[in-house]
Amino acid sequence: MANFEMPVTEYMTSPVETIRIGESLVAANALFSNQGVSALAVVDDAGQLKGVVSRTDILHAAVFIHGETFRVPDRPVEEVMKSPALQVSLEAGLAEAAKLMLKERVHRVFVTSGGKPEGVVSTRDLMRAVHDKRLKTPISEIASGSVVKIRADESIALAVDRLDLSNKHGLVVVEEDFPIGIFDQACALDSRRLPPSTAVENAMNVRILILPARMSLGRAAEQALGMSVRRILIEDDRGVTGIVGGLDFARVMS
């Protein structure tokens, strides 16, 4: 397997999207949508990293309202943030960051200097590194067999519950057992004001990537990056048999 000891600074994203202590979950959710991120660094007035708030945290804090799937509560971010946020130094290697993500089952770590966030490394950045290394390992070797599905005609209320109970970041939406989309945390938040009985097909993300089990990791990463998808479905002659997500790419580096 390739060596991933290059400096974390080569792949980190900078500047970091932040939100201040005292700001609300409503404001955080707006930043998720506007900036296209799934987590924010929570900082104090001096810019020191105090925690991290993610879409998962917002969904867990959801308030259920009659006639709506749920509502994002107007609470300060520090009430639900994870603290301390996982971090590495500017001198750390990419493999070290990947191992930390895998150990703690998180999709990002912050790169800090003097307690301030200078960058963030996400599983998407790990995907870029795998692509750059042009790894030839078949993608099936890192795929998980745990594919959680939901039918296109089932309700978004059921989908939100299933997301929570399965501890997954996304469900595969199927029609006659064929994948037609993904219902993930972003979909759940975007559809929160819809009636709970709304069909999943009206709220899903139709951008979906299905690749053959024999495709190389490097090529698969290239396809996922090009389509801006976070998950890859694996298919063989039996149909869809597995799924590859961000932490699977972290496992490649550990």
Order of alpha helices (4+ residues) and beta strands (2+ residues): beta-alpha-beta-beta-alpha-beta-alpha-beta-beta-alpha-beta-alpha-beta-beta-alpha-beta-alpha-beta-beta-alpha
